[in-house]
């Protein structure tokens, strides 16, 4: 049994072309791959198969919702937000139990979709806007995690602060860890000083870095953000709440920018970088190459902007705080330990996007990676271990005790001690002395020693670990004192004097 073959528009076009060359139906039909009678039919009507196809005006199967559709339509008219799945559940369970099968849901979804398109309420329409040269800069944060970047072999979760000029599509980017005000300040300034010009407006979405909720469903600008805009000479504006389409240009360029970065990573043949600074310079180099193709419209952008005549603001916000009796400070709702020598002292803390720096007497005391979020803590055991060894009873209920297990092997060692000695002051002291040893020597050496002891099925002790970590005594070889022979020197000196006198 042969299946009927549908004649295509391409075949009929070939038929017309061949018939026009020589006027022979048989040859034209053969060369276009169709029967002579079929070819004669299309040559007579002079139309393509798609033009002869008539739309179907009848249903191929019975409409299962015919009886209930008037009620469904009435419900949709009063509440257009009804979903087809909700209506189907109501029909199947309450209105007509047992009448409908699960496979008929798709049919109802099509009917509801058609109703919305023909009789439903008007939908929101988006109006394409014409951008003016030099009018505004749009800035948005976009996740860089999909790039799978590593720094020194370690995964590097991060964001990209991405300012763009909508008229020319000029773009720039800085690497950051969160949507913080520090990151926004750094990203905006980097773009403005790179351009050397400033637009009239700066537009962002409703991120917490720029805005805050004022309790009426609307958001207002943060004072720090307003100060930044005033310093840069730009007017702040934002999009409507939930109206991300109003930031459409930068949103679209976010995707294009990351696709470009992925392509350049393929060319680079590695996603690993030595440092965050090296990675950021690479990102900005990619931006620079993309901006080369935007020079024509960028010239118009720059011509309409005002020159930048201000100085760059610091990339940090400075806070003054007092170190607690627990040798900690609280910055941006997070807790950090500091060296115990600073207890009760007032210190200056510089809060960057990615780190905090603690300054005392105009000298940098420590720098540590900034914590993201709120109510978190980072306690460095080296800051407090001296005091804790003297007060081991405080370890059991120390609020930040989990931070005093720098690696898994230290936790395993402590658990092994507790299994044998129980949760006693003596067991805590034994562990704290090993932690003290790690602070005085090398943490990695102590961790290796603990791993060796545990691997042998033993419970580690301080004396045992100290013996393994203690450096080998260097043997200083006994060397005889060198006695120089000056005879040759005297002989040469005497000869030189003799020659000088003879001359």
C-alpha positions as CSV (number, residue, x, y, z in Angstrom):
1,X,0.0,0.0,0.0
2,X,1.5,3.3,-1.1
3,X,1.0,6.4,1.1
4,X,-0.2,9.6,-0.5
5,X,2.6,12.2,-0.9
6,X,1.7,15.9,-0.2
7,X,2.8,18.2,-2.9
8,X,4.8,21.1,-1.6
9,X,5.1,24.8,-2.6
10,X,8.7,24.2,-3.6
11,X,7.7,21.5,-6.1
12,X,5.1,23.7,-7.7
13,X,7.5,26.6,-8.0
14,X,9.9,24.2,-9.7
15,X,7.1,23.0,-11.9
16,X,6.3,26.6,-13.0
17,X,10.0,27.4,-13.6
18,X,10.5,24.3,-15.8
19,X,7.2,24.7,-17.7
20,X,8.2,28.3,-18.5
21,X,11.4,27.1,-20.1
22,X,10.0,24.7,-22.7
23,X,6.2,24.5,-22.3
24,X,6.2,20.6,-21.9
25,X,4.0,19.4,-19.0
26,X,5.5,15.9,-19.0
27,X,9.1,17.1,-18.7
28,X,8.2,19.8,-16.1
29,X,6.3,17.3,-14.0
30,X,9.2,14.8,-14.1
31,X,11.8,17.4,-13.1
32,X,9.6,18.7,-10.2
33,X,8.9,15.2,-8.9
34,X,5.1,14.9,-9.4
35,X,2.5,13.1,-11.5
36,X,1.6,14.6,-14.9
37,X,-2.1,15.0,-13.8
38,X,-1.1,16.7,-10.6
39,X,1.2,19.0,-12.6
40,X,-1.6,19.9,-15.0
41,X,-3.9,20.8,-12.2
42,X,-1.4,23.3,-10.7
43,X,-0.5,24.7,-14.1
44,X,-4.2,25.3,-14.7
45,X,-5.0,27.1,-11.4
46,X,-1.6,28.9,-11.1
47,X,-1.6,28.7,-7.3
48,X,0.6,27.1,-4.7
49,X,-0.7,24.2,-2.4
50,X,-0.7,26.6,0.6
51,X,-2.9,29.0,-1.3
52,X,-5.4,26.3,-2.2
53,X,-5.7,24.9,1.4
54,X,-9.0,25.9,2.9
55,X,-9.3,26.6,6.7
56,X,-11.2,23.9,8.6
57,X,-14.5,25.2,10.0
58,X,-15.6,22.1,11.8
59,X,-14.5,20.2,14.9
60,X,-12.8,16.8,14.5
61,X,-14.1,15.5,17.8
62,X,-16.8,16.2,20.3
63,X,-16.2,19.2,22.7
64,X,-16.4,17.6,26.2
65,X,-17.0,21.0,27.9
66,X,-19.9,22.0,25.6
67,X,-22.5,21.8,28.3
68,X,-20.5,23.5,31.1
69,X,-18.8,26.1,28.9
70,X,-21.5,28.9,29.5
71,X,-20.9,28.5,33.3
72,X,-17.1,28.5,32.8
73,X,-17.3,31.6,30.6
74,X,-19.4,33.4,33.2
75,X,-16.9,32.5,36.0
76,X,-14.0,33.8,33.8
77,X,-15.9,37.0,33.0
78,X,-16.3,37.8,36.7
79,X,-12.7,36.6,37.7
80,X,-10.4,36.5,34.7
81,X,-7.5,35.4,36.9
82,X,-9.0,31.9,37.2
83,X,-6.6,29.3,36.0
84,X,-7.8,26.4,33.8
85,X,-6.5,23.8,36.3
86,X,-8.6,25.4,39.1
87,X,-11.7,25.3,37.0
88,X,-11.1,21.7,35.9
89,X,-10.7,20.7,39.6
90,X,-14.0,22.4,40.5
91,X,-15.8,20.7,37.6
92,X,-14.4,17.3,38.3
93,X,-14.9,17.3,42.1
94,X,-17.9,19.6,42.8
95,X,-19.9,20.3,39.7
96,X,-19.9,17.1,37.7
97,X,-18.0,14.3,39.6
98,X,-16.9,11.5,37.4
99,X,-17.8,13.3,34.1
100,X,-14.2,14.4,33.2
101,X,-11.0,12.5,32.9
102,X,-7.5,13.8,33.8
103,X,-6.4,13.8,30.1
104,X,-9.1,16.4,29.3
105,X,-7.4,19.2,31.3
106,X,-5.3,20.2,28.2
107,X,-8.5,20.7,26.2
108,X,-9.9,23.0,28.8
109,X,-6.6,24.9,29.0
110,X,-6.7,25.5,25.2
111,X,-10.4,26.7,25.5
112,X,-9.5,29.2,28.3
113,X,-6.4,30.4,26.4
114,X,-8.6,31.1,23.3
115,X,-11.2,32.9,25.5
116,X,-8.5,35.2,27.0
117,X,-7.3,36.0,23.5
118,X,-10.7,36.8,22.0
119,X,-13.0,37.8,24.9
120,X,-10.7,38.3,27.9
121,X,-9.7,41.6,29.5
122,X,-7.2,43.9,27.7
123,X,-3.6,43.0,28.4
124,X,-0.8,45.3,29.3
125,X,1.1,46.6,26.3
126,X,4.7,47.5,26.4
127,X,5.8,50.5,24.4
128,X,9.2,50.6,22.9
129,X,11.0,53.8,24.0
130,X,13.4,55.9,22.0
131,X,16.5,56.7,23.9
132,X,18.2,60.1,23.8
133,X,22.0,60.4,23.6
134,X,23.6,61.2,27.0
135,X,20.3,61.1,28.9
136,X,20.8,58.2,31.3
137,X,22.9,55.4,32.6
138,X,21.2,52.2,33.8
139,X,22.9,50.0,36.4
140,X,22.0,46.5,37.4
141,X,23.5,43.6,39.3
142,X,23.7,40.2,37.6
143,X,24.9,36.9,38.9
144,X,28.2,35.6,37.5
145,X,27.9,32.2,39.1
146,X,26.9,30.6,35.7
147,X,30.4,31.4,34.4
148,X,31.8,28.9,36.9
149,X,34.9,31.1,37.7
150,X,37.5,29.8,40.2
151,X,40.1,31.8,42.0
152,X,43.2,29.8,42.8
153,X,41.2,26.6,42.1
154,X,38.4,27.5,44.5
155,X,34.8,28.3,43.4
156,X,34.1,32.0,43.3
157,X,30.5,33.0,43.8
158,X,30.0,36.6,42.8
159,X,27.9,39.3,41.1
160,X,28.7,41.7,38.3
161,X,27.8,45.4,38.7
162,X,26.9,46.3,35.2
163,X,26.3,50.0,34.1
164,X,25.3,50.7,30.5
165,X,24.3,53.6,28.3
166,X,21.0,52.7,26.6
167,X,21.6,54.9,23.6
168,X,25.0,53.5,22.5
169,X,24.9,50.3,24.5
170,X,28.3,51.2,26.0
171,X,28.9,49.0,29.0
172,X,31.3,48.5,31.9
173,X,31.5,46.0,34.8
174,X,33.0,45.5,38.2
175,X,33.2,42.3,40.3
176,X,31.3,42.3,43.6
177,X,30.1,39.9,46.2
178,X,26.6,41.4,47.0
179,X,24.1,44.1,45.9
180,X,25.5,46.4,48.6
181,X,25.8,50.2,48.6
182,X,29.6,49.8,48.5
183,X,29.4,47.7,45.4
184,X,27.0,50.2,43.7
185,X,29.3,53.1,44.6
186,X,32.3,51.3,43.2
187,X,30.5,50.2,40.0
188,X,29.0,53.6,39.2
189,X,32.2,55.5,39.9
190,X,34.2,53.0,37.7
191,X,31.9,53.6,34.8
192,X,31.7,57.4,35.2
193,X,35.4,57.9,35.5
194,X,36.1,55.5,32.6
195,X,33.8,57.7,30.4
196,X,35.1,60.9,31.8
197,X,31.6,62.2,31.3
198,X,28.3,61.9,33.3
199,X,24.7,61.6,32.0
200,X,21.8,63.5,33.4
201,X,20.1,60.5,35.1
202,X,21.1,57.3,36.8
203,X,18.5,54.6,36.8
204,X,18.4,51.4,38.9
205,X,15.9,48.8,39.9
206,X,14.5,48.8,43.5
207,X,17.4,47.1,45.1
208,X,18.0,47.6,48.8
209,X,21.3,49.3,48.0
210,X,19.5,52.3,46.4
211,X,16.0,52.2,47.9
212,X,14.0,51.3,50.9
213,X,10.3,50.5,51.6
214,X,8.3,53.5,52.9
215,X,5.3,51.4,53.9
216,X,2.9,52.4,51.2
217,X,3.8,49.9,48.6
218,X,6.3,52.4,47.2
219,X,10.1,52.8,47.8
220,X,12.2,55.9,48.4
221,X,15.9,56.5,47.8
222,X,18.4,55.7,50.6
223,X,20.2,58.8,51.9
224,X,23.7,57.3,51.1
225,X,22.6,56.6,47.5
226,X,21.3,60.2,47.1
227,X,24.6,61.6,48.4
228,X,26.5,59.4,45.8
229,X,24.3,60.8,43.0
230,X,24.7,64.4,44.2
231,X,28.5,63.9,44.3
232,X,28.6,62.4,40.7
233,X,26.2,65.1,39.4
234,X,23.5,62.7,38.3
235,X,19.8,62.7,39.2
236,X,18.5,59.4,40.7
237,X,15.5,57.6,39.3
238,X,14.2,54.0,39.6
239,X,11.7,51.7,37.8
240,X,8.2,50.9,39.1
241,X,8.0,48.2,41.7
242,X,7.7,44.9,39.9
243,X,8.3,46.5,36.5
244,X,11.6,45.0,35.5
245,X,10.8,45.7,31.8
246,X,11.5,49.4,32.5
247,X,15.1,48.4,33.0
248,X,14.9,46.4,29.8
249,X,18.1,47.7,28.1
250,X,20.5,46.7,30.9
251,X,18.5,43.5,31.5
252,X,19.0,42.5,27.9
253,X,22.7,43.5,27.9
254,X,23.2,41.4,31.1
255,X,22.5,38.3,29.1
256,X,24.5,39.4,26.1
257,X,27.4,40.4,28.3
258,X,27.6,37.0,30.0
259,X,27.3,35.1,26.7
260,X,30.3,37.2,25.5
261,X,32.2,36.4,28.6
262,X,31.5,32.7,28.1
263,X,32.9,32.9,24.6
264,X,36.1,34.6,25.7
265,X,36.5,32.0,28.5
266,X,36.5,29.4,25.7
267,X,39.2,31.3,23.9
268,X,41.1,31.6,27.1
269,X,40.8,27.8,27.7
270,X,40.6,28.3,31.5
271,X,38.1,29.6,34.0
272,X,40.7,29.9,36.8
273,X,42.3,33.1,37.8
274,X,45.1,33.9,40.2
275,X,43.2,36.7,42.0
276,X,39.9,38.6,41.9
277,X,41.8,41.6,40.6
278,X,43.1,39.6,37.6
279,X,39.6,38.3,36.9
280,X,38.1,41.8,37.0
281,X,40.7,43.2,34.7
282,X,39.9,40.4,32.3
283,X,36.2,41.2,32.4
284,X,36.8,44.9,31.8
285,X,39.1,44.0,28.8
286,X,36.2,42.0,27.3
287,X,34.0,45.1,27.9
288,X,36.5,47.3,26.1
289,X,36.6,45.0,23.0
290,X,32.8,45.1,22.8
291,X,32.7,48.9,23.2
292,X,34.9,49.3,20.1
293,X,32.0,48.5,17.9
294,X,29.8,51.1,19.6
295,X,32.0,54.1,19.0
296,X,29.8,55.9,16.5
297,X,26.8,56.2,18.9
298,X,29.1,56.6,21.9
299,X,30.5,59.8,20.4
300,X,26.9,61.1,20.4
301,X,26.4,60.0,24.0
302,X,29.6,61.7,25.1
303,X,28.8,64.9,23.2
304,X,25.5,65.2,25.1
305,X,27.1,64.6,28.6
306,X,28.8,66.9,31.0
307,X,32.5,66.4,31.9
308,X,33.4,64.8,35.2
309,X,35.1,67.4,37.4
310,X,34.8,65.8,40.9
311,X,37.2,63.5,42.8
312,X,36.5,59.8,43.3
313,X,34.9,58.9,46.6
314,X,36.6,56.2,48.7
315,X,35.3,52.7,47.9
316,X,34.6,52.1,51.6
317,X,32.3,53.4,54.3
318,X,34.1,54.1,57.6
319,X,32.5,53.3,60.9
320,X,33.8,53.8,64.4
321,X,33.1,51.1,67.0
322,X,34.3,49.8,70.3
323,X,35.8,46.3,70.7
324,X,33.7,44.3,73.2
325,X,35.0,42.4,76.2
326,X,34.7,39.3,74.1
327,X,37.2,40.8,71.6
328,X,34.6,41.2,68.9
329,X,33.1,44.0,66.8
330,X,29.6,44.2,65.2
331,X,29.6,45.6,61.7
332,X,26.5,45.7,59.4
333,X,24.6,43.3,61.7
334,X,27.5,40.7,61.6
335,X,30.1,39.8,64.3
336,X,33.9,39.6,63.8
337,X,36.7,38.8,66.2
338,X,39.7,41.0,66.5
339,X,43.1,40.6,68.3
340,X,42.5,40.5,72.0
341,X,45.0,43.3,72.5
342,X,42.3,45.7,71.1
343,X,39.7,44.8,73.7
344,X,37.8,47.9,75.0
345,X,39.5,50.1,72.4
346,X,37.8,52.3,69.9
347,X,38.7,51.3,66.3
348,X,37.9,52.5,62.8
349,X,36.4,49.9,60.5
350,X,36.5,50.4,56.7
351,X,33.6,48.5,55.1
352,X,34.3,47.5,51.5
353,X,32.1,45.4,49.3
354,X,34.2,42.3,49.8
355,X,36.1,42.9,53.0
356,X,36.4,44.9,56.2
357,X,39.6,46.5,57.5
358,X,40.2,47.3,61.2
359,X,42.4,50.3,61.9
360,X,43.8,51.5,65.2
361,X,46.1,54.5,65.7
362,X,46.1,55.0,61.9
363,X,47.6,51.5,61.4
364,X,45.9,48.5,59.8
365,X,45.4,45.8,62.4
366,X,43.6,43.2,60.3
367,X,41.6,42.6,57.2
368,X,39.0,39.9,56.8
369,X,36.5,38.8,54.1
370,X,33.1,40.6,54.7
371,X,30.2,38.4,55.6
372,X,27.1,38.5,53.5
373,X,23.6,38.6,55.0
374,X,22.8,39.3,58.6
375,X,23.4,37.9,62.1
376,X,26.4,35.8,61.0
377,X,29.8,35.6,62.7
378,X,33.4,35.0,61.9
379,X,35.6,34.2,64.9
380,X,39.4,33.6,64.4
381,X,40.6,31.3,67.1
382,X,44.0,32.9,67.0
383,X,42.5,36.1,68.4
384,X,41.2,34.6,71.6
385,X,43.0,31.3,72.1
386,X,45.4,32.7,74.7
387,X,42.6,33.8,77.0
388,X,40.6,30.6,76.3
389,X,43.4,28.3,77.3
390,X,43.5,30.1,80.6
391,X,39.7,29.8,81.0
392,X,38.8,26.4,79.4
393,X,35.5,26.3,81.3
394,X,34.2,29.0,78.9
395,X,34.6,26.7,75.9
396,X,31.6,24.4,76.6
397,X,28.9,27.1,76.2
398,X,30.8,29.7,74.1
399,X,28.3,31.3,71.8
400,X,30.6,31.0,68.8
401,X,32.1,27.6,69.7
402,X,31.6,26.1,66.2
403,X,34.0,28.7,64.8
404,X,36.8,27.2,66.9
405,X,37.0,24.1,64.7
406,X,38.9,25.5,61.8
407,X,38.7,22.3,59.7
408,X,36.8,19.0,59.9
409,X,39.8,17.1,61.3
410,X,39.9,19.4,64.4
411,X,36.2,18.6,65.0
412,X,36.9,14.9,64.6
413,X,39.7,15.1,67.1
414,X,37.5,16.9,69.6
415,X,34.7,14.3,69.2
416,X,37.3,11.5,69.7
417,X,38.4,13.1,73.0
418,X,34.8,13.6,74.1
419,X,34.0,9.9,73.3
420,X,36.7,8.8,75.7
421,X,36.8,11.5,78.4
422,X,33.3,12.8,78.1
423,X,32.4,16.5,77.9
424,X,34.7,17.5,80.7
425,X,36.8,20.5,81.5
426,X,39.9,18.3,81.1
427,X,38.9,17.1,77.6
428,X,38.2,20.7,76.6
429,X,41.5,21.8,77.8
430,X,43.3,19.0,75.9
431,X,41.7,20.2,72.7
432,X,42.3,23.9,73.4
433,X,46.0,23.2,74.0
434,X,46.2,21.6,70.5
435,X,44.4,24.6,69.0
436,X,46.9,26.9,70.9
437,X,49.7,24.8,69.3
438,X,48.1,25.5,65.8
439,X,48.1,29.2,66.6
440,X,51.8,29.2,67.6
441,X,53.1,27.0,64.8
442,X,51.3,26.0,61.6
443,X,47.6,25.0,61.5
444,X,48.2,22.6,58.5
445,X,51.0,20.8,60.5
446,X,48.7,20.3,63.5
447,X,45.9,19.1,61.2
448,X,48.3,16.6,59.6
449,X,49.4,15.3,63.0
450,X,45.8,14.9,64.1
451,X,44.9,13.0,60.9
452,X,47.8,10.6,61.4
453,X,46.9,9.9,65.0
454,X,43.2,9.4,64.2
455,X,44.1,7.1,61.2
456,X,45.9,4.8,63.7
457,X,42.7,4.5,65.7
458,X,44.1,6.5,68.7
459,X,42.7,9.4,70.6
460,X,45.0,12.4,70.0
461,X,46.7,14.1,73.0
462,X,48.5,17.4,73.2
463,X,51.8,15.8,74.0
464,X,51.5,13.3,71.1
465,X,50.6,16.1,68.6
466,X,53.3,18.4,69.9
467,X,55.9,15.7,69.4
468,X,54.8,15.2,65.8
469,X,54.7,18.9,65.1
470,X,57.8,20.0,66.9
471,X,60.5,21.0,64.4
472,X,63.6,18.9,64.2
473,X,66.6,20.2,66.1
474,X,69.1,21.7,63.6
475,X,72.6,20.3,64.0
476,X,75.2,23.0,63.8
477,X,78.5,21.5,62.5
478,X,81.7,22.2,64.4
479,X,84.0,24.3,62.2
480,X,87.6,25.1,62.8
481,X,88.4,28.8,62.8
482,X,90.1,29.8,59.6
483,X,93.6,31.1,60.1
484,X,94.6,33.1,57.0
485,X,98.2,32.9,55.7
486,X,99.5,36.4,55.1
487,X,102.9,35.5,53.8
488,X,101.9,35.7,50.1
489,X,100.2,39.0,50.8
490,X,103.4,40.4,52.4
491,X,105.5,39.1,49.5
492,X,103.3,40.8,46.9
493,X,103.3,44.1,48.9
494,X,107.1,44.1,49.2
495,X,107.5,43.5,45.4
496,X,105.1,46.4,44.6
497,X,107.1,48.8,46.9
498,X,110.4,47.7,45.3
499,X,109.1,48.3,41.8
500,X,107.8,51.7,42.8
501,X,111.2,52.8,44.2
502,X,113.0,51.5,41.1
503,X,110.8,53.7,38.9
